[in-house]
Amino acid sequence: MQGLRDLSCEGSLIRVKRMGQVDEKLFMKVCKQKFIDENVEVEYAMLCSKWQNALNDSAWHPFKRVGTGENMKEVVDDEDEKLKSLREEWGEDVKNAVKTALEEMNEFNPSGRYSVPVLWNFEHGRKATLKEGISHMTQQIKNLKRKRT
């Protein structure tokens, strides 16, 4: 994972994604729309920190069980008071970003309640295969060698 982080840039199709971490770009976008320039950075930092801490809080469990028998699964409860309050104050996009992070955390690390690194295929929006990761790293190394010669 560390090797891939070192070789990949922001636009790479295969890179490491932290599952269960809020989408900070979306939070910044919303803060830029809501605040005057001098307050944007402070509000953005406070908003990200507040909601990442909420995500990591094992006492907060905004999930409900749906389905029956073998088809029973946990989904985020949109009627959770914290999520409703978030939507009212910051809008649907921010609520959905937190909801996505909750879903990722519940899928990839439900007992730990902290974000975990996962090899991710950003082109297809899914977990990358080991083969894709190795192929990407190999291509990145070849590109670095070409630049040096």
C-alpha positions as CSV (number, residue, x, y, z in Angstrom):
1,M,0.0,0.0,0.0
2,Q,2.8,2.4,0.9
3,G,4.6,1.7,-2.4
4,L,1.4,2.5,-4.3
5,R,0.9,5.7,-2.4
6,D,4.5,6.8,-3.2
7,L,4.0,6.0,-6.9
8,S,0.5,7.3,-7.5
9,C,-0.6,10.9,-8.0
10,E,-4.1,12.4,-7.4
11,G,-5.3,11.5,-10.9
12,S,-4.2,7.9,-10.9
13,L,-6.9,5.4,-11.7
14,I,-5.6,2.9,-9.1
15,R,-4.7,4.3,-5.7
16,V,-5.2,3.8,-2.0
17,K,-8.6,5.0,-0.6
18,R,-9.3,5.4,3.1
19,M,-12.6,3.7,3.6
20,G,-14.7,5.4,6.2
21,Q,-13.2,8.8,5.8
22,V,-15.4,11.8,4.9
23,D,-15.0,13.3,1.4
24,E,-13.0,16.4,2.4
25,K,-13.3,18.0,-1.1
26,L,-17.1,18.1,-0.8
27,F,-16.9,19.6,2.6
28,M,-14.6,22.3,1.3
29,K,-16.9,23.0,-1.6
30,V,-19.9,23.5,0.8
31,C,-17.8,25.7,3.1
32,K,-16.7,27.9,0.2
33,Q,-20.4,28.4,-0.8
34,K,-21.5,29.2,2.8
35,F,-18.6,31.3,4.2
36,I,-16.6,34.4,3.5
37,D,-13.0,33.7,2.3
38,E,-11.3,34.2,5.7
39,N,-13.6,31.8,7.5
40,V,-13.6,29.0,4.9
41,E,-10.5,27.1,6.1
42,V,-11.5,27.3,9.8
43,E,-15.0,26.2,9.2
44,Y,-13.9,23.4,6.8
45,A,-11.4,22.1,9.3
46,M,-14.0,22.1,12.1
47,L,-16.6,20.5,10.0
48,C,-14.3,17.7,8.8
49,S,-13.0,17.1,12.3
50,K,-16.4,17.0,13.9
51,W,-17.8,14.5,11.5
52,Q,-14.8,12.3,11.3
53,N,-14.9,12.1,15.1
54,A,-18.6,11.2,14.9
55,L,-17.8,8.5,12.4
56,N,-15.2,7.0,14.8
57,D,-17.5,7.2,17.8
58,S,-18.6,3.6,18.5
59,A,-21.4,4.9,20.7
60,W,-23.1,6.4,17.6
61,H,-24.8,3.6,15.6
62,P,-27.0,5.2,13.0
63,F,-27.9,1.9,11.4
64,K,-31.1,-0.2,11.1
65,R,-31.6,-3.8,10.1
66,V,-33.6,-4.5,7.0
67,G,-34.6,-7.7,5.3
68,T,-35.3,-11.1,6.7
69,G,-33.4,-14.3,7.4
70,E,-30.3,-14.7,5.3
71,N,-31.1,-11.4,3.5
72,M,-30.9,-9.3,6.7
73,K,-28.4,-6.4,6.4
74,E,-27.6,-3.2,8.1
75,V,-28.2,0.1,6.3
76,V,-27.8,3.7,7.4
77,D,-30.9,5.0,9.0
78,D,-31.8,8.3,7.3
79,E,-34.1,9.1,10.2
80,D,-31.1,9.2,12.7
81,E,-31.3,12.6,14.5
82,K,-27.6,13.5,13.9
83,L,-28.0,12.8,10.2
84,K,-31.2,14.8,10.0
85,S,-29.6,17.7,11.8
86,L,-26.6,17.5,9.5
87,R,-28.8,17.6,6.4
88,E,-30.7,20.6,7.8
89,E,-27.6,22.6,8.5
90,W,-25.3,21.6,5.7
91,G,-27.4,20.1,3.0
92,E,-28.1,16.8,1.3
93,D,-24.6,16.4,-0.3
94,V,-22.8,16.7,3.1
95,K,-25.2,14.2,4.7
96,N,-24.7,11.8,1.8
97,A,-20.9,12.1,2.2
98,V,-21.1,11.2,5.9
99,K,-23.6,8.4,5.0
100,T,-21.2,7.0,2.4
101,A,-18.3,7.1,4.9
102,L,-20.6,5.2,7.4
103,E,-21.4,2.6,4.8
104,E,-17.7,2.1,3.9
105,M,-16.8,1.8,7.5
106,N,-19.5,-0.7,8.2
107,E,-18.4,-2.8,5.2
108,F,-14.7,-2.6,5.6
109,N,-14.2,-2.3,9.4
110,P,-17.4,-2.6,11.4
111,S,-15.9,-3.5,14.7
112,G,-13.0,-1.0,14.7
113,R,-14.9,2.2,13.8
114,Y,-11.8,3.7,12.1
115,S,-11.0,4.2,8.5
116,V,-8.9,1.6,6.7
117,P,-6.8,1.8,3.5
118,V,-8.1,-0.2,0.6
119,L,-6.6,-0.6,-2.9
120,W,-9.3,1.2,-5.0
121,N,-10.1,1.4,-8.7
122,F,-11.3,5.0,-9.1
123,E,-12.2,4.5,-12.8
124,H,-14.8,1.8,-12.0
125,G,-15.6,3.0,-8.4
126,R,-14.8,-0.4,-6.7
127,K,-12.1,-2.2,-4.8
128,A,-9.2,-2.9,-7.1
129,T,-7.8,-6.4,-7.6
130,L,-4.3,-7.2,-6.7
131,K,-3.6,-7.8,-10.4
132,E,-4.7,-4.2,-11.1
133,G,-2.6,-2.8,-8.3
134,I,0.5,-4.6,-9.5
135,S,-0.1,-3.7,-13.1
136,H,-0.5,0.0,-12.1
137,M,2.7,0.0,-10.0
138,T,4.7,-1.7,-12.8
139,Q,3.5,1.0,-15.2
140,Q,4.4,3.8,-12.8
141,I,7.9,2.4,-12.3
142,K,8.4,2.2,-16.1
143,N,7.2,5.8,-16.4
144,L,9.7,6.9,-13.7
145,K,12.6,5.0,-15.4
146,R,11.7,6.7,-18.7
147,K,11.8,10.1,-17.1
148,R,15.2,9.5,-15.6
149,T,16.8,8.6,-18.9
